[in-house]
Amino acid sequence: MFKSCFYILIIIFTVTINAQSTYEFLKLDASPRAAALAGSFVANNDDPNVIFYNPAGLYSLENKPASFSFVSHLLDINSASVSYSQEVADLGRFAAGVQYINYGNFTEADQFGNKTGEFGAGDFAFLIGYANQIDENFNYGANVKFIYSSLASQSSAGLAVDLGLQYLFPEDGWTIGFSALNLGSQLSSYFEKNENLPIDVRIGFSKKLAYIPFKFYGSFNKLNEKYDKISDRFSQFTFGGEFRFSKAVQFRFGYDNQKRKDLKLDASAGLAGFNIGVGILISDYKVDYAFSSLGLIGGIHRIGISTDL
């Protein structure tokens, strides 16, 4: 029964929700580990940063995990994220997260090109998440998300929710995940007409191998967007893998098919869409690093640190 409900909800969301287009920073990967896996995190359930991908994954977390990540983008663009989760007895597991991006300073000039000053731009999102069980091995979660964006003296705000489901097969090492992100609208806009949020419907899975220290992740993203062919609906896929060499060292890789297409210049895409990363446990702290190639444009470096509080 619960498996049937899981698949019915997926069909409803993927058919009825169309692609959206503002607060694009919400699409950025929030942690080095997730980025190294090309964002294939919808079926993750052992990292507090799962709040940004599928709030249902929060339920399987243990203790009080916290994480901080920093991203060095191209030019002067930098961003950071923070996540934390804690179980509350007899109520379930709660979590909080923050995403922030600063686009740097820009020169302000009049219509004649005369410099009149400088201005900045940035985006911010604050999340409160909750997760619990529907049945054994069947988890659900939801986030409430407040979004704020500023450009010089102007600003915009929005309110959204994220919804998620996960079904675990502990004996076989499989986890199946579904999430619908950024369901909401603007509370105030830069212009007279409100813009829609970047809704993203995802289906993903993870598989932990029995005899090899390797876990595989896969995800089909933006299933809500309109496509000319049914087969094109699954073209925006990502996958990645995580090798555990020891308790202290992990190596990760990932591939983003759509990003490789989008970043192709002339006949070459270089290494666009490919990601690599490493995780190192130092005492009680886990340090993660990831590099995401943008092909001929350059690359993005991410670093993060996680621990139990």
C-alpha positions in Angstrom: 0.0 0.0 0.0 2.7 2.5 1.0 4.8 1.7 -2.1 1.7 2.4 -4.3 1.2 5.8 -2.6 4.8 6.6 -3.1 4.6 6.0 -6.9 1.2 7.8 -7.2 2.6 10.9 -5.6 5.5 10.9 -7.9 3.3 10.7 -11.0 1.0 13.6 -9.8 3.9 16.0 -9.2 5.8 15.2 -12.4 2.7 15.7 -14.6 1.2 18.8 -13.0 4.1 21.1 -12.2 5.8 23.1 -14.9 9.3 24.6 -15.0 9.8 27.9 -13.1 12.4 30.7 -13.2 13.5 33.0 -10.3 15.8 32.7 -7.3 18.1 30.6 -9.4 20.6 30.4 -6.5 18.4 27.7 -5.0 19.6 25.4 -7.8 23.2 25.5 -6.6 24.7 22.6 -4.8 24.9 23.4 -1.1 27.7 21.1 0.0 31.0 19.7 -1.3 29.9 16.2 -0.8 26.7 16.7 -2.8 28.5 18.6 -5.5 31.1 15.9 -5.9 28.2 13.5 -6.6 26.8 16.0 -9.1 23.9 16.8 -6.9 22.6 13.2 -6.8 21.5 13.6 -3.2 17.8 13.0 -3.2 18.3 9.4 -1.8 20.9 10.4 0.8 20.1 9.9 4.5 23.4 10.3 6.4 24.3 14.0 5.9 22.5 17.1 7.4 22.9 18.8 4.0 20.2 16.5 2.7 17.7 19.2 3.9 18.5 21.1 0.7 17.7 18.1 -1.5 15.1 15.9 0.2 13.9 16.7 3.8 12.7 13.0 4.2 16.4 12.0 4.4 16.6 13.9 7.7 14.8 11.2 9.6 17.7 8.7 9.3 20.3 11.0 10.7 21.8 10.3 14.1 22.8 12.6 17.0 23.1 16.3 16.3 25.0 16.7 13.0 26.0 20.2 11.8 27.7 21.3 8.6 29.2 24.5 7.1 30.2 24.9 3.5 31.9 27.6 1.4 31.8 27.9 -2.3 34.2 30.0 -4.5 32.4 30.7 -7.7 33.7 32.4 -10.8 34.6 36.1 -10.6 33.8 37.6 -7.2 30.8 35.4 -6.5 30.9 33.5 -3.2 28.3 31.5 -1.3 28.0 29.6 1.9 25.5 27.2 3.6 24.9 26.0 7.1 22.8 23.0 8.2 21.9 21.4 11.6 19.6 18.6 12.7 18.3 17.3 16.0 15.7 14.8 17.1 13.0 15.8 19.5 11.6 12.9 21.6 8.2 11.7 20.6 7.9 14.4 17.9 10.4 13.5 15.1 13.5 15.1 13.7 13.8 18.8 13.1 16.5 20.7 11.1 17.5 24.1 10.0 19.5 25.4 7.0 20.8 28.6 5.5 21.9 29.3 1.9 23.6 32.6 1.1 25.2 34.0 -2.0 27.0 37.3 -2.6 27.5 38.5 -6.2 30.1 41.1 -5.3 30.2 44.8 -6.0 29.2 46.6 -9.2 29.8 50.0 -10.6 26.8 52.3 -10.6 26.7 54.8 -13.5 24.2 57.2 -15.1 23.0 57.2 -18.7 26.1 59.1 -19.8 28.5 56.5 -18.3 29.5 58.7 -15.3 30.3 56.7 -12.2 28.0 57.5 -9.4 28.9 54.9 -6.9 28.8 51.1 -6.2 26.1 48.7 -5.3 25.9 45.0 -4.2 23.6 42.1 -4.8 22.9 38.9 -2.8 20.4 36.2 -2.1 19.5 34.4 1.1 17.2 31.4 2.1 16.4 30.2 5.6 14.9 26.7 6.0 13.1 24.9 8.8 12.7 21.2 8.2 10.8 18.3 9.8 10.9 14.5 9.1 9.2 11.4 10.5 8.0 7.9 9.5 4.9 6.9 7.6 5.7 3.3 8.2 8.7 1.2 8.8 11.5 2.1 6.3 9.1 4.7 4.7 10.0 8.3 5.7 8.6 11.7 4.8 9.8 15.3 5.3 9.0 18.9 4.6 10.7 22.2 4.7 9.4 25.7 5.1 11.6 28.1 3.3 11.9 31.9 3.4 13.8 33.6 0.5 15.2 37.1 0.3 17.0 38.7 -2.6 18.5 42.2 -2.8 19.9 44.3 -5.7 21.2 47.7 -4.8 18.3 49.4 -2.9 15.7 47.0 -4.3 14.6 43.7 -2.8 12.3 40.7 -3.3 11.0 38.0 -0.9 9.4 34.6 -1.3 8.0 31.8 0.7 8.2 28.1 -0.4 8.0 24.5 0.9 10.0 21.4 0.0 8.3 18.0 0.2 10.1 14.6 0.2 9.7 10.9 0.5 12.2 8.1 1.0 11.7 4.3 1.0 14.6 2.2 2.4 15.5 -1.4 1.6 18.0 -2.0 4.4 18.8 -5.7 3.6 19.6 -4.9 -0.1 21.3 -1.5 0.5 18.8 0.4 -1.7 17.2 3.8 -1.0 14.6 5.4 -3.3 13.9 9.1 -2.9 11.4 11.6 -4.3 11.4 15.4 -3.7 9.6 18.4 -4.9 11.6 21.6 -4.2 10.7 25.3 -4.1 6.9 25.0 -4.2 5.7 28.5 -3.5 5.6 32.1 -4.7 7.0 35.6 -4.2 5.7 37.7 -1.4 7.2 40.8 -3.0 8.9 41.2 -6.3 11.4 43.5 -8.1 8.9 44.3 -10.8 5.1 44.7 -10.9 4.6 41.1 -12.0 5.5 38.3 -9.7 7.9 35.7 -11.0 7.6 31.9 -10.4 10.1 29.9 -8.2 12.5 27.3 -9.7 10.4 24.2 -8.9 12.5 21.0 -9.2 10.9 17.6 -9.0 13.4 14.8 -8.5 13.5 11.0 -8.3 16.7 9.4 -7.1 18.2 6.3 -5.7 21.3 5.1 -3.9 22.8 1.6 -3.7 25.4 0.4 -1.2 27.3 -2.5 -2.5 27.6 -5.6 -0.2 31.2 -6.6 -0.7 32.9 -3.4 -2.0 33.2 -0.2 0.0 31.3 1.8 -2.7 27.9 3.5 -2.8 26.3 4.6 -6.1 23.9 7.5 -6.4 21.6 8.5 -9.3 19.0 11.2 -9.8 16.5 12.3 -12.5 16.0 16.1 -12.1 13.6 18.8 -13.2 11.0 16.2 -14.2 8.3 18.9 -14.0 9.6 20.7 -17.0 7.9 20.5 -20.4 9.6 18.4 -23.1 8.8 17.7 -26.7 9.4 13.9 -26.2 8.6 11.7 -23.3 12.1 10.3 -23.5 13.6 13.8 -23.1 12.0 14.1 -19.6 14.8 11.9 -18.2 17.6 13.7 -20.0 18.5 15.8 -17.0 20.1 13.0 -15.0 23.0 13.0 -12.7 25.0 10.1 -11.1 27.9 9.7 -8.8 29.8 7.3 -6.6 31.6 7.3 -3.3 34.5 5.0 -2.5 35.3 4.5 1.2 39.0 3.7 1.4 38.8 3.7 5.2 36.8 5.3 7.9 38.9 8.4 7.5 39.1 8.8 3.7 36.5 8.9 1.0 36.8 9.6 -2.7 33.8 10.8 -4.8 33.0 11.5 -8.4 29.9 12.6 -10.3 28.5 13.5 -13.7 25.8 16.0 -14.7 24.4 15.3 -18.2 22.4 18.5 -18.6 25.2 20.8 -17.4 27.6 19.2 -19.9 25.1 20.1 -22.7 24.6 23.6 -21.4 28.3 24.4 -21.1 29.3 23.1 -24.5 31.1 25.7 -26.5 31.4 25.1 -30.3 32.2 21.5 -30.6 33.9 21.0 -27.3 32.6 20.7 -23.7 35.9 19.9 -22.2 35.3 18.3 -18.8 32.1 20.2 -18.2 29.6 18.3 -16.1 32.3 16.2 -14.3 32.9 16.5 -10.6 35.4 15.0 -8.1 35.8 15.3 -4.4 37.3 13.9 -1.2 36.3 13.6 2.4 38.8 13.3 5.2 37.9 12.6 8.9 40.2 14.5 11.3 39.4 13.7 14.9 35.7 14.5 15.3 35.6 16.7 12.2 34.9 15.7 8.6 36.5 18.0 6.0 35.1 17.8 2.5 36.4 19.2 -0.8 34.9 19.2 -4.3 35.8 20.5 -7.7 33.2 21.0 -10.4 34.3 21.6 -13.9 32.5 24.2 -16.1 34.6 23.2 -19.1 36.3 26.0 -21.0 34.7 28.5 -18.6 36.6 27.4 -15.6 35.7 25.5 -12.4 34.1 25.8 -9.0 35.8 24.9 -5.7 33.9 23.9 -2.6 35.0 23.2 0.9 33.0 22.2 4.0 33.3 20.9 7.5 30.9 18.7 9.5 30.7 17.4 13.0 28.3 16.3 15.8 27.4 18.9 18.3 
